[in-house]
Amino acid sequence: MTRLSIAVLGTGAIGGYFGGRLAEAGEDVRFIARGAHLAAMREDGLTVTSVAGDFRLHPVQVTDDPAEVGPVDVVLLGVKAWQVPAAAASMRPLVGERTFVVPLQNGIDAPDQLAAVLGAERVLGGFCSILASLDGPGRIRHMGVTPYVAFGELDGSRSARAEALREAFARARGVTVEVPADIGAAMWNKFLFITALSGVGAVTRAPVGVIRSQPESRGLLREALEEIHSLALRSGIALPADAVERTLAFIDGLPPEGTASMQRDMLAGRPSELEAQVGAVVRLGERLGAGVPVHRTIYGALVPQERRARGEIGWA
């Protein structure tokens, strides 16, 4: 059985959880972290509290310098969507002749952004689903949603490298893994869910249990989902006709206290994935000549907070 060498670039809740599960299963995983999180991992390892089973990695292979790691088989990219272009440039020391990169970000732009820097042949499509957050330096809390990771070749072909990574994840506990036949459509399906919920959540400042239970906010959520579904079909993406109903049913099963990461970042005054999610819908609507009034309104309401978080504007 061949073990993969894996670098996790961006060891937040996403990279820490999925990379941690791979390391727990015996894969050769090197984490790229920074700041207090890096210091805590060096001192006390990585601790994950999870509804799928707690675990702790100690010692853990972690650094803030990709050059210390060198070329690996796989790079799992766990940074925020707005950090992808910079991360693509910083990961060059990790990329050897056969290295491939799997983005796990929300949104649909990461593969193109990575390909522009590293070459299309090195990039797979990918995404994940999990409700998790940092619970302090060196600590991750998984609160709900069955951890799921999906990836695949962007041209729809089957490949030995994708299969090798699938097998690695299959050996890990607390993870469901899939190589969809159409990774592009699968990424759009995730985009549909997370963008609508993030936008409505950030505007209402309410957890999912409240959003789905109030007729007004539930109606807004449905309209947001329908706008994205329409854009997908206009873009030639093969989303099923019942994608909106399926997504609403999934949202109805989420923990009532749940919130999206973009919503949490905005509420905390941190830079968020607004541009990669709601902003992406607005821009695509403009390119396609499609009206997206719900997302235009959400974007207009949220963009001042985003620009304030980035230091571009300010107020007392």
C-alpha positions as CSV (number, residue, x, y, z in Angstrom):
1,M,0.0,0.0,0.0
2,T,1.5,3.3,-1.2
3,R,1.4,6.2,1.3
4,L,1.2,9.7,-0.1
5,S,3.2,12.7,1.0
6,I,0.7,15.4,1.6
7,A,1.2,19.1,2.4
8,V,-1.7,21.0,3.9
9,L,-1.4,24.7,3.1
10,G,-3.7,26.6,5.4
11,T,-4.2,24.7,8.6
12,G,-7.4,26.3,9.8
13,A,-10.6,24.4,10.5
14,I,-10.8,22.8,7.1
15,G,-7.1,22.0,6.5
16,G,-6.6,21.0,10.1
17,Y,-9.6,18.6,10.2
18,F,-9.1,16.8,6.9
19,G,-5.3,16.9,7.1
20,G,-5.5,15.8,10.7
21,R,-7.7,12.8,9.8
22,L,-5.2,11.8,7.1
23,A,-2.3,12.0,9.5
24,E,-4.2,10.1,12.1
25,A,-4.6,7.3,9.5
26,G,-0.9,7.2,8.9
27,E,-0.3,9.3,5.9
28,D,2.8,11.5,5.7
29,V,1.2,14.9,6.3
30,R,3.1,18.2,6.7
31,F,1.1,21.2,7.9
32,I,1.8,24.8,6.9
33,A,0.6,27.2,9.6
34,R,1.5,30.5,11.1
35,G,1.3,32.7,14.1
36,A,-0.2,31.5,17.4
37,H,-1.7,28.4,15.7
38,L,1.8,27.4,14.5
39,A,3.3,27.9,17.9
40,A,0.6,25.9,19.7
41,M,0.9,23.0,17.2
42,R,4.7,22.9,17.7
43,E,4.3,22.9,21.5
44,D,1.2,20.8,22.1
45,G,0.2,19.3,18.7
46,L,-3.2,19.5,17.0
47,T,-6.3,18.7,19.0
48,V,-9.6,18.1,17.2
49,T,-12.9,17.9,19.1
50,S,-15.4,16.2,16.8
51,V,-18.9,14.7,16.8
52,A,-17.2,12.0,14.6
53,G,-14.6,11.2,17.4
54,D,-12.0,13.3,19.0
55,F,-8.3,13.0,18.3
56,R,-5.0,14.6,19.0
57,L,-1.8,14.6,16.9
58,H,1.4,15.0,18.9
59,P,4.0,15.5,17.7
60,V,2.9,17.0,14.5
61,Q,4.9,18.0,11.4
62,V,4.3,21.7,11.0
63,T,6.2,24.7,9.7
64,D,5.5,28.2,8.3
65,D,8.0,27.7,5.4
66,P,7.0,25.5,2.4
67,A,10.6,25.3,1.4
68,E,11.3,23.3,4.6
69,V,8.9,20.6,3.3
70,G,9.9,20.5,-0.3
71,P,8.0,18.7,-3.1
72,V,5.1,16.4,-2.1
73,D,2.7,14.2,-3.9
74,V,-0.4,16.3,-3.0
75,V,-1.1,19.8,-1.8
76,L,-4.4,20.2,0.0
77,L,-5.3,23.9,-0.1
78,G,-7.3,25.0,3.0
79,V,-6.9,28.8,2.9
80,K,-9.8,31.2,2.4
81,A,-11.0,31.7,-1.1
82,W,-9.7,35.3,-1.3
83,Q,-6.2,34.0,-0.3
84,V,-5.9,31.5,-3.2
85,P,-3.8,33.6,-5.6
86,A,-1.2,34.4,-3.0
87,A,-1.2,30.8,-1.8
88,A,-0.6,29.6,-5.3
89,A,2.6,31.6,-5.5
90,S,3.8,30.6,-2.1
91,M,3.3,26.8,-2.7
92,R,5.9,26.6,-5.5
93,P,8.5,24.9,-3.2
94,L,5.9,22.1,-2.6
95,V,5.4,21.4,-6.3
96,G,7.5,18.8,-7.9
97,E,7.2,17.0,-11.3
98,R,4.2,14.9,-10.2
99,T,2.6,17.1,-7.6
100,F,-1.1,17.9,-7.9
101,V,-3.1,20.4,-6.0
102,V,-6.7,20.0,-4.6
103,P,-8.5,23.2,-3.5
104,L,-11.1,22.8,-0.7
105,Q,-12.3,26.4,-0.8
106,N,-15.9,27.6,-1.1
107,G,-16.6,29.1,-4.5
108,I,-15.8,28.0,-8.0
109,D,-12.8,30.2,-9.0
110,A,-9.9,28.4,-7.2
111,P,-9.0,25.8,-10.0
112,D,-8.6,28.6,-12.6
113,Q,-6.6,30.8,-10.2
114,L,-4.3,27.9,-9.3
115,A,-3.9,26.8,-13.0
116,A,-2.9,30.4,-13.9
117,V,0.1,30.1,-11.6
118,L,1.0,26.4,-11.6
119,G,-0.4,25.1,-14.9
120,A,-3.7,23.4,-15.5
121,E,-2.1,19.9,-15.5
122,R,-1.3,20.2,-11.8
123,V,-4.8,21.2,-10.6
124,L,-7.9,19.1,-9.7
125,G,-11.3,20.4,-8.8
126,G,-12.4,20.0,-5.2
127,F,-14.4,21.1,-2.3
128,C,-15.5,19.9,1.1
129,S,-18.5,20.1,3.5
130,I,-18.1,20.4,7.3
131,L,-19.3,22.6,10.1
132,A,-16.1,23.4,12.0
133,S,-14.1,26.3,13.4
134,L,-10.9,27.1,15.2
135,D,-11.4,26.7,18.9
136,G,-8.2,28.5,19.8
137,P,-4.5,28.0,18.8
138,G,-3.9,24.4,18.0
139,R,-7.5,23.4,18.5
140,I,-10.3,22.7,16.0
141,R,-14.0,22.0,16.9
142,H,-16.2,20.0,14.5
143,M,-19.7,20.8,15.5
144,G,-21.8,19.0,12.8
145,V,-22.4,17.9,9.2
146,T,-20.8,14.7,8.1
147,P,-17.3,15.6,7.0
148,Y,-17.2,15.1,3.2
149,V,-14.5,15.8,0.7
150,A,-14.8,15.5,-3.1
151,F,-12.3,16.0,-5.9
152,G,-11.6,15.0,-9.5
153,E,-10.0,15.8,-12.8
154,L,-11.5,18.9,-14.3
155,D,-12.0,17.2,-17.7
156,G,-14.1,14.5,-16.1
157,S,-11.5,11.7,-16.7
158,R,-10.6,9.1,-14.2
159,S,-7.0,9.2,-13.0
160,A,-4.6,7.1,-10.9
161,R,-3.7,10.2,-8.8
162,A,-7.3,11.0,-7.9
163,E,-7.8,7.4,-7.0
164,A,-4.7,7.3,-4.8
165,L,-6.0,10.3,-2.8
166,R,-9.4,8.8,-2.6
167,E,-7.9,5.6,-1.1
168,A,-6.0,7.7,1.4
169,F,-9.1,9.4,2.6
170,A,-11.0,6.1,2.6
171,R,-8.5,4.9,5.2
172,A,-9.2,7.8,7.5
173,R,-12.0,7.7,10.0
174,G,-14.5,10.6,10.3
175,V,-14.4,11.4,6.5
176,T,-16.7,10.5,3.6
177,V,-14.8,10.8,0.3
178,E,-16.0,10.8,-3.3
179,V,-14.6,11.3,-6.8
180,P,-17.7,12.6,-8.7
181,A,-18.1,11.9,-12.4
182,D,-18.5,15.6,-13.0
183,I,-16.5,17.6,-10.4
184,G,-17.5,20.9,-12.0
185,A,-21.2,20.2,-11.4
186,A,-20.5,19.0,-7.9
187,M,-18.6,22.2,-7.1
188,W,-21.5,24.3,-8.4
189,N,-23.9,22.3,-6.2
190,K,-21.8,23.2,-3.2
191,F,-21.6,26.8,-4.4
192,L,-25.4,26.9,-4.7
193,F,-25.7,25.9,-1.0
194,I,-22.9,27.8,0.7
195,T,-23.4,31.1,-1.2
196,A,-27.1,31.4,-0.6
197,L,-26.8,30.4,3.1
198,S,-23.7,32.6,3.7
199,G,-25.3,35.7,2.1
200,V,-28.7,35.4,3.8
201,G,-27.0,34.4,7.1
202,A,-24.7,37.5,7.0
203,V,-27.5,39.9,6.2
204,T,-29.9,38.4,8.8
205,R,-27.1,37.8,11.4
206,A,-29.2,34.7,12.4
207,P,-28.3,31.0,12.7
208,V,-29.7,28.6,10.2
209,G,-32.4,27.4,12.6
210,V,-33.9,30.9,12.7
211,I,-33.4,31.5,8.9
212,R,-35.2,28.4,7.9
213,S,-38.1,28.8,10.4
214,Q,-39.1,32.3,9.5
215,P,-41.2,32.5,6.3
216,E,-39.6,35.8,5.3
217,S,-36.0,34.7,5.6
218,R,-36.8,31.2,4.3
219,G,-38.4,32.9,1.2
220,L,-35.2,35.0,0.7
221,L,-33.1,31.9,1.0
222,R,-35.2,30.1,-1.7
223,E,-34.9,33.1,-4.0
224,A,-31.1,33.2,-3.6
225,L,-30.9,29.5,-4.4
226,E,-33.1,29.9,-7.4
227,E,-30.9,32.7,-8.8
228,I,-27.7,30.6,-8.5
229,H,-29.4,27.6,-10.0
230,S,-30.5,29.7,-13.0
231,L,-27.0,31.0,-13.5
232,A,-25.6,27.4,-13.4
233,L,-28.0,26.3,-16.1
234,R,-27.1,29.4,-18.2
235,S,-23.4,28.5,-17.8
236,G,-24.0,24.9,-19.1
237,I,-23.6,23.3,-15.7
238,A,-25.6,20.1,-15.4
239,L,-27.3,20.8,-12.0
240,P,-30.5,18.7,-11.5
241,A,-33.9,20.4,-11.8
242,D,-34.6,19.7,-8.1
243,A,-31.3,21.1,-6.8
244,V,-33.0,23.9,-5.0
245,E,-35.4,21.6,-3.2
246,R,-32.6,19.2,-2.3
247,T,-30.5,22.0,-0.9
248,L,-33.4,23.3,1.2
249,A,-33.9,19.8,2.5
250,F,-30.2,19.6,3.4
251,I,-30.4,23.0,5.2
252,D,-33.4,21.8,7.1
253,G,-31.2,19.0,8.5
254,L,-28.4,21.2,9.7
255,P,-27.9,21.9,13.4
256,P,-30.1,24.9,14.3
257,E,-27.3,26.9,15.8
258,G,-25.1,26.5,12.7
259,T,-23.7,29.4,10.8
260,A,-21.6,29.7,7.6
261,S,-17.9,30.6,7.8
262,M,-18.4,33.8,5.7
263,Q,-21.2,34.9,8.1
264,R,-18.9,34.2,11.1
265,D,-16.1,36.2,9.6
266,M,-18.3,39.2,8.8
267,L,-19.9,39.2,12.3
268,A,-16.4,39.1,13.8
269,G,-15.2,42.0,11.6
270,R,-12.7,39.8,9.7
271,P,-12.1,39.8,5.9
272,S,-14.5,37.2,4.4
273,E,-15.3,35.3,1.2
274,L,-18.0,37.8,0.2
275,E,-16.3,38.4,-3.2
276,A,-15.8,34.7,-3.9
277,Q,-19.4,33.9,-3.1
278,V,-22.0,36.7,-3.4
279,G,-19.8,38.9,-5.5
280,A,-19.1,36.0,-7.9
281,V,-22.8,35.6,-8.5
282,V,-23.2,39.3,-9.2
283,R,-20.3,39.4,-11.6
284,L,-21.4,36.2,-13.4
285,G,-24.9,37.6,-13.7
286,E,-23.5,40.7,-15.3
287,R,-21.5,38.7,-17.8
288,L,-24.5,36.5,-18.7
289,G,-27.0,39.4,-18.8
290,A,-29.0,37.7,-16.1
291,G,-30.8,39.5,-13.3
292,V,-29.7,38.5,-9.8
293,P,-31.6,41.1,-7.7
294,V,-31.4,39.1,-4.5
295,H,-27.6,38.8,-4.7
296,R,-27.2,42.4,-5.8
297,T,-29.1,43.5,-2.7
298,I,-27.2,41.2,-0.4
299,Y,-23.9,42.3,-1.9
300,G,-24.8,46.0,-1.6
301,A,-25.7,45.6,2.0
302,L,-22.6,43.7,3.0
303,V,-19.8,45.3,1.0
304,P,-19.3,48.3,3.3
305,Q,-18.6,45.8,6.2
306,E,-16.2,43.9,4.0
307,R,-14.3,47.0,3.0
308,R,-14.1,48.1,6.6
309,A,-12.7,44.7,7.6
310,R,-10.0,45.1,5.0
311,G,-9.1,48.6,6.1
312,E,-10.3,50.3,2.9
313,I,-12.9,52.4,4.7
314,G,-13.8,53.2,8.3
315,W,-16.4,54.8,10.5
316,A,-16.8,55.4,14.2
